[in-house]
Amino acid sequence: MATVIDIVIGLFFLAMGGYALAAPAALIRPFGMRPEQATARYEIRAVYGGFGLAMAAMLAVAATHDGSLRSGIMFTIGAALGGMALGRIISAVVDDRTSFYPNWFYCLIETVAAAALVLTA
């Protein structure tokens, strides 16, 4: 079951990373942002694209290894996803309310994925 979790979450990161590299403006459009400057597209490709591909690669390593290496990868990526969800929750406290999609939808995905990774680490 743990390997399935690695693969499913890894595929999510792979898809997000690939999409961010290929179409940065489309990736963030649901959030109401428009990356009109090249520097903004660089940032999207780095943070969503490069980071997503790196997380997918690390989850592939975790899926093919046992022991402390796998546990460390799972715990670290779980913590990163938990931090993303926490950032959304903090924003809900200090910013205006938003609709369920996209912010709360992704918060739910991040929370579930973080818990799955940490619990199977």
C-alpha positions in Angstrom: 0.0 0.0 0.0 2.8 2.4 0.8 4.3 2.0 -2.7 0.9 2.8 -4.2 0.8 6.0 -2.1 4.3 6.9 -3.3 3.3 6.4 -6.9 0.0 8.2 -6.8 1.4 11.3 -5.1 4.5 11.1 -7.3 2.3 11.1 -10.4 0.4 14.2 -9.1 3.7 16.0 -8.6 4.9 14.9 -12.1 1.8 16.2 -13.7 1.9 19.5 -11.8 5.6 19.9 -12.6 5.2 19.1 -16.3 2.2 21.4 -16.6 4.0 24.3 -14.9 7.0 24.0 -17.2 4.9 23.8 -20.3 2.1 26.3 -19.5 2.9 28.4 -16.4 0.0 30.9 -17.1 -2.6 28.2 -17.4 -1.4 26.5 -14.2 -2.1 29.5 -12.0 -5.1 30.9 -13.9 -7.6 29.3 -11.4 -6.0 31.5 -8.7 -6.8 34.7 -10.6 -3.1 35.5 -11.4 -1.7 36.5 -14.7 2.1 36.1 -15.2 2.6 38.8 -17.8 6.3 39.3 -17.0 9.0 36.8 -17.7 10.2 36.9 -14.1 6.8 35.7 -13.0 6.9 32.8 -15.4 10.4 31.9 -14.3 9.1 31.7 -10.7 6.2 29.5 -11.6 8.4 27.1 -13.6 10.9 27.0 -10.7 8.5 26.6 -7.8 5.7 24.5 -9.4 7.7 23.0 -12.2 11.1 22.2 -10.9 10.0 21.5 -7.4 7.2 19.3 -8.6 9.5 17.2 -10.8 12.0 16.9 -7.9 9.3 15.7 -5.6 8.1 13.2 -8.2 11.7 11.9 -8.6 12.2 11.6 -4.8 8.9 9.7 -4.5 10.1 7.3 -7.3 13.2 6.7 -5.2 11.0 6.1 -2.1 8.9 3.6 -4.1 11.9 1.6 -5.0 13.7 1.6 -1.6 13.0 0.4 1.9 14.3 1.5 5.3 15.5 4.9 6.5 16.0 6.4 3.0 12.3 5.8 2.1 11.1 6.9 5.5 13.1 10.1 5.3 11.8 11.0 1.8 8.2 10.2 2.8 8.4 12.2 6.0 10.1 15.2 4.3 7.6 15.4 1.4 4.7 14.9 3.8 6.0 17.8 6.0 6.4 20.0 2.9 2.8 19.3 1.9 1.6 19.9 5.4 3.4 23.2 5.4 1.6 24.2 2.1 -1.8 23.3 3.7 -0.9 25.3 6.8 -0.1 28.3 4.7 -3.5 28.1 3.2 -5.1 27.9 6.6 -3.1 30.9 7.9 -4.3 32.8 4.8 -7.9 31.9 5.6 -7.4 33.6 9.0 -5.7 36.8 7.7 -7.2 37.2 4.2 -10.6 37.4 2.7 -12.6 34.2 2.4 -12.4 32.3 -0.9 -14.6 29.7 -2.6 -13.9 26.0 -2.2 -12.0 25.8 -5.5 -9.1 26.3 -5.9 -7.7 27.1 -2.5 -9.7 24.7 -0.2 -9.6 22.0 -2.8 -5.8 22.0 -2.9 -5.7 22.4 0.9 -7.7 19.1 1.2 -5.4 17.4 -1.3 -2.3 18.6 0.5 -3.6 17.6 3.9 -4.6 14.1 2.8 -1.4 13.5 0.9 0.7 14.8 3.8 -1.1 12.5 6.2 -0.7 9.5 3.9 3.0 10.1 3.4 3.8 10.6 7.1 1.7 7.7 8.2 3.4 5.3 5.8 6.9 6.7 6.3 
